[in-house]
Amino acid sequence: MEINLISDTVTRPTPGMLEAMMTAKVGDDVFKNDPSVNALEAKVADFFGMEAALFFPSGSMANQTAIKLHTQPGEQLICDKYAHVYNYEGGGVSFNSGVSCKLVDGNRGMMTATQVEQSINPPDFYHSPLTSLVCIENTTNKGGGACWDFEELKKIRAVCDKNHLKYHLDGARLWNALVAKKEDPKAYGKLFDSISVCFSKGLGCPVGSALVGDKKMMDSALRIRKVLGGGMRQSGFLASAAIYAMDNHIDRLAEDHRRAAEIGEVLNTLDIIQKVEPIETNIIIFELDESKMLASDFLNKLEENSISIIGMGQGKLRIVTHLDYTQEMHVYFLKVLQSIG
Ligand SMILES: *Cc1c(COP(=O)(O)O)cnc(C)c1O
């Protein structure tokens, strides 16, 4: 039994998803003629109560398109120091949009409205870059799957309105936050100028993301996606997987969250573990007491039992639960953990 807990991106399509893909009606989406892509885009827009959506090959491309839409070269966006758009999109912010990032020292990837306000450069002070965009991430990836307090998100919206800033949500794992906090997706649709979501994480699709916003913005997004090389042809095969995932794989995220919490409970009982960060969704970040066991030895012991997890640097380790992590694997994994610790 191979157990891969390095990310929720490692999942394979389920038989039901494969069936949906095999029977998909497709056309050429570059001509906007693919009925499955059109159906997915309408479905995602409706889910958030927004006007329009666009299907993307990756979450990075959806985020990069949003940033390009909301900024001009030389300007600056505000994000947390842990933000995916800053850390894990290959410097695309500067490469694609000629924009710099003002990094906020937040808590587990989350900033306060006050911190955001203090990070805005005065617009009449022409020596500094013009602040034009705030990007937030929910759930936070590097922050260990933490969920924002919706009230704080509203306060940041007020700061954006007051200072004429656009507001983008990197919602790669927004599904997890919606399930964990029982929130209404339409409330998010009302709050943000644009939202990106991933189908290839917790929802278990092989490929795909979407960007959601108003109609005019998505018309512009279509052009930027083309420039970035993201126009796809019979992508309805992939869109059908995403439709299937939205219908069948959102509610079950609660199972991933329960298993993550149970793993956390076991880790907390182990002598070799120094710290487990709070667990709100499907990501567990923890640190070993390396005077008792080196992280590399711990990883090797897991490998001997065919279990993979990943190091995050600075002594931190990460476990991510997902659709392909079954109850049988879970029981086995907890037993192995107890035998090591
Ligand atoms: C995975 C992820 C993305 C998108 O990554 P891709 O690999 O380009 O699909 C964006 N933001 C966050 C927070 C992510 O975890």
The ligand as an ORCA input file, in Angstrom:
! r2SCAN-3c Opt
* xyz 0 1
  C      -1.816     25.086     -5.953
  C      -2.010     26.529     -5.683
  C      -2.135     27.449     -6.725
  C      -2.053     27.076     -8.184
  O      -1.033     26.231     -8.480
  P      -0.914     25.476     -9.900
  O       0.049     24.404     -9.572
  O      -0.398     26.489    -10.853
  O      -2.262     25.003    -10.297
  C      -2.366     28.758     -6.391
  N      -2.477     29.143     -5.104
  C      -2.374     28.281     -4.086
  C      -2.542     28.772     -2.686
  C      -2.124     26.946     -4.329
  O      -2.031     26.090     -3.300
*
